[in-house]
Amino acid sequence: MTNASSNAQPGTTSGTTKGRTRDAVEGLGDNPVALLAGGVALGVLVGVLLPRAAKERELLAPVGRQLAERATATARAVKDAGRQEIDSLLPGRDATKEKVTALFGNILDAAKTAGQKA
């Protein structure tokens, strides 16, 4: 039985393991998104597998709390701004009451005018 790598022509890279590795690395250069995704996945995997040191927790805990507080404050500010925007678009009670009163007044006037012409 012959091995596929022994049938490869000298100078070609596709028949040997080294050549296939070189082809794969060159192919990654053609697709940088896949390379980026692979790097991120590898980083996450390493981060999950490495234990956290007490010093790391000590140093990063305040940063985490600050980020959480800022995110909460930002969410609260966005919520308040949205509520103010909605309130500014909706008419107030007094304005609505005046418009309804004026509408009924116009309807009564139109009915009186139509009754007088009839």
Secondary structure, DSSP 8 states (H G I E B T S, - for coil): ---GGGGS-TT-STTSHHHHHHHHHHHHHH-HHHHHHHHHHHHHHHHHHS---HHHHHHHHHHHHHHHHHHHHHHHHHHHHHHHHHHHHS--HHHHHHHHHHHHHHHHHHHHHHHHH-
